Amino acid sequence: MKRKVKKMAAMATSIIMAIMIILHSIPVLAGRIIYDNETGTHGGYDYELWKDYGNTIMELNDGGTFSCQWSNIGNALFRKGRKFNSDKTYQELGDIVVEYGCDYNPNGNSYLCVYGWTRNPLVEYYIVESWGSWRPPGATPKGTITQWMAGTYEIYETTRVNQPSIDGTATFQQYWSVRTSKRTSGTISVTEHFKQWERMGMRMGKMYEVALTVEGYQSSGYANVYKNEIRIGANPTPAPSQSPIRRDAFSIIEAEEYNSTNSSTLQVIGTPNNGRGIGYIENGNTVTYSNIDFGSGATGFSATVATEVNTSIQIRSDSPTGTLLGTLYVSSTGSWNTYQTVSTNISKITGVHDIVLVFSGPVNVDNFIFSRSSPVPAPGDNTRDAYSIIQAEDYDSSYGPNLQIFSLPGGGSAIGYIENGYSTTYKNIDFGDGATSVTARVATQNATTIQVRLGSPSGTLLGTIYVGSTGSFDTYRDVSATISNTAGVKDIVLVFSGPVNVDWFVFSKSGT
């Protein structure tokens, strides 16, 4: 009996040793597991688990990677990313790029997204890559953007009233880019989304955070983020051009295309009509535009501006203390996103000069232009008849680096390679006693719009041409729209929201 007991004891010892050897060979998980609300840093990334109630598990793995599981929740967020001090804009940080991959398995309402906040203004933002049972945010899109190799996103803006935020209970805006088709891995140029939002009038503030996020709402599910690399600081906003090329004083000069400034706060901002401008201007700031060609003379100045306060802009030649040509007095336009064109007379200036704008206070500036010493031509003198076909390629100026004039198969020319925010300007269009409609001959594969504006890309909106797909970029159709009654000699600007080819356009007289 004793021999048998000893034999069993020896066998048990061998089994235990074998188990210990096996256990020793199994790698220990490096991840840290959390169950309840918590923030901190892990693997060089900032992390957060937040929920209002319910069951949550988050495992923090190497670098930006993590896994998570949730059930019986109201709302829960799991994220890893980068936090900032709310003291820099996205332009100052440089390009923000997220490369990610995720095994994403939601059951109900959930998002896989890049998520974050800004301050001044307070904004909560989402770039949604995939979702569960409901595609957010349930609103009407403001437009679309397409990124090469990344797909198409619809843009939304919503308002949250007295809701939780990084600054406690507050009212704030939410900005959304939501893919038109789901994906769970790829590369996101976060900065490009910010730029497009601002061009639609959705103003970004100082960056608080950017993070890859899994969010659940009254749902359950699990996700394994196996790749999450966030790169920040590549390709910061370049210094303004120092090009010596002369610029025509009598064509629109974009405010953001300055050569130098003394300001440490000035930023290039988006404007409501998919353009850009300058803002965050303070008293005493100066902005210089080099080599402006005034030819035989200019005596007027106009600028398209937005402000909530009364202010003024001095127009000086050659230096911030140079000859004072004139002062543009700007009254409140109602908001920082409401742009109006304001004009003033200036002392006559001829030849080529640097122009310096000297600011007395906050104002956003979209663009400006000078006017000649001679009056606007009378009808019939260097004007174009609004009621005869105007060839699209016969524009006086354009905005858009890729816009091209190309030949049509049946003869003639058109403009194409147009993108969101591009514009073309046609000067001295004679409307006589009034026009109330416009027709354009166009071709496109995607539905888009063409705004018809007065004087500048942010001037008075006369009307919008809604263009449905014609089937291809080689299939042209005539599309018409009503416009506000327009009379006299005017400059007309076509502002584009997306790709379209334009052959020609023509206006129709009131009552026809």
Secondary structure, 3 states (H helix, E strand, C coil): CHHHHHHHHHHHHHHHHHHHHHHHHCCCCCCEEECCCEEEEECCEEEEEEECCCEEEEEECCCCCEEEEEECCCEEEEEEEEECCCCCCHHHHCEEEEEEEEEEEEEEEEEEEEEEEEECCCEEEEEEEEECCCCCCCCCCCEEEEECCCEEEEEEEEEEEEECCCCCCEEEEEEEEEECCCCCEEEEEHHHHHHHHHHCCCCCCEEEEEEEEEEEEEEEEEEEEEEEEEEEEECCCCCCCCCCCCEECCCCEECCCCCEECCCCCEEEEECCCEEEEECCCCCCEEEEEEEECCCCEEEEEEEEECCCCEEEEEEECCCCCCEEEEEEECCCCCCCCCEEEEEEEEEECCEEEEEEEECCCCEEEEEEEEECCCCCCCCCCCEECCCCEECCCCCEEECCCCEEEECCCCCEEEECCCCCCEEEEEEEECCCCEEEEEEEEECCCCEEEEEEECCCCCCEEEEEEECCCCCCCCCEEEEEEEEEECCEEEEEEEECCCCEEEEEEEEECCC
